[in-house]
Amino acid sequence: MLENSITGKQLEQELAEMRASLRDLEKCRKALRKSKEEYERLFETAPDAMVFVNRGGTIVLVNAQLEEMFGFPAGELAGQDLEALIPVRFREKHRNLLDRYFTNPQARPMGLIYEIYGLRKDGSEIPVDISLSSLKMDGELVAAASVRDITERKQTEEKLEHNYHIQRVTSSVLKIALEPLSLDEQLDRILDLTLTIPHLSLQAKGGICLVEEGSGDLVMRAVRGFAPADRPPCLRISLGQSKCLCGKAVLTGQVVFSNCREEGHEGNDALPFPHGHYCIPIIAGAATLGLVNVFVKEGHKRKESEEEFLVAIANTLAGIIERHKATEERARLQEQLVQKEKLAALGRLTANVAHEIRNPLTAVGGFARRLHKNVQAASKEKEYADIIVSEVARLEKILSNVLVISEGVPLAPDYHDIHVLLDEVLQSYEVLCAERAITVTKSYGLAAPHVFVDRGHVREVIMNVVGNGIDAMPGGGALYVGTADETVDGRSFVAVTIEDSGEGIPEEQLKMIFEPFFTTKGPRKGTGLGLALVKKVLEDHGGSVRVKSRVGGGTRLDLLFPAPVKRLQEK
């Protein structure tokens, strides 16, 4: 019994050892607590947001940075499913990725090519980058994720990419501007390029409209993004009556933006899809030449970078349009110069020939008329005399017209009612129109129909144009005669429109119809001097003539007489 008993000395020694062990254990506990506190302090002060997730997708631990990044109050995320931080559209894919990761956990650094977005408590999304690692907590394998908000980086990247695309498109647009293409071809290609810019929230739908000379209407010249069955808006807008955004932008010369279709365009009922608009006026100097209209997503916010880019495109278009106008004007002036040279050559020729022909022709005409009076009626000689008198009169008329075209004649202008002159001419053709089943429609829209013209020459001009229209409808048709006020290049004109529904004139002949001796009527049916005389008389009055024709669609001539400003003001 004494051998199995513990002595007091031994008991005291074991007790001392136990106390030493307890002191060592307490030191370990303090060291562990200190390490834990330091870890928690490091965890909370880590530069990155961090989250720990178990195999079931439950959030085990988060730091304050992650709670702040995602907008959650302290302590709310712990114990929730990780899907609370993931946008709905990515959740199913994320579950599969999480299962795959826990099957084969591997560290993954940040910076890999992934488009990752996080879901904030308020429902907004933020682009993030994530690094992954794994560790055991309380014997359980967990995935540790470091999360960084890369919104600023994404914005910088998008801005760089945006600037690159803008520079690319701008360079291409400038290249197109220098290519020898028609205006419509250039507009089409520039619109295509504009709608390829990413990050502008464009719907790849848009159009370019130009202000039409003469009418002043806004007319669509290029359009993209609409199916053949769709009717794009604003194909033609009368600016004086329009209340749509396109008309507002052109009239004010200011960029107009809308983020919803309720403010829409003319014909907006044809656009059922949700959209907004950028309406960018094309301005050169003080003149608005047209409009760039692009569609954006409904609810889209106006962005300075987008607007600056579209304004730059509009400014480039302004230069292109002005260059085409200058080219057309130069071609027109060259054509006028060639025409004047032709007329000058004709004048020199006819001045000599006319004087040589006039005297003998007058003598022949005089003797023919004398014979006509003295020859027995109903005889062959009477018939021959009639032919001679008729042909002499025709030659005298041709000679007179040639002299007017080549040398001109002094005008004796006064104030005349253009409606009265038109009615007189139409009355003289009334029987012929009835015989040929030609209906005549008049539309006089002038408030002040007086013009300052030479009555005789202008009456002859109208007779020539009306006569040509009637000749173009041998089988019947419709003749339209109308008047209206018109402004061209800031000048006011009285416009007389005469339009027939005849065969029309081929395009290759249309450019030559005002040349002396050119006729579409064939031999013995015309001298080719009528329209040349029309052009000469109008130009001598300070006016001009326009022609539009389409084979099978008739011909329209607009006679422009300067509006008598002083006389109208006196009235």
Helices and strands as residue ranges (DSSP letters): H 8-45, E 49-54, E 59-62, H 64-70, G 82-85, G 88-90, H 91-103, E 116-119, E 125-137, E 140-149, H 151-178, H 183-194, E 202-211, E 218-224, E 236-237, H 245-252, E 256-258, G 261-263, G 268-270, E 276-284, E 287-296, H 304-374, H 380-407, E 414-417, H 418-428, H 430-435, E 438-444, E 450-453, H 455-471, E 477-488, E 491-500, H 507-510, H 530-540, E 544-550, E 554-562, H 565-570
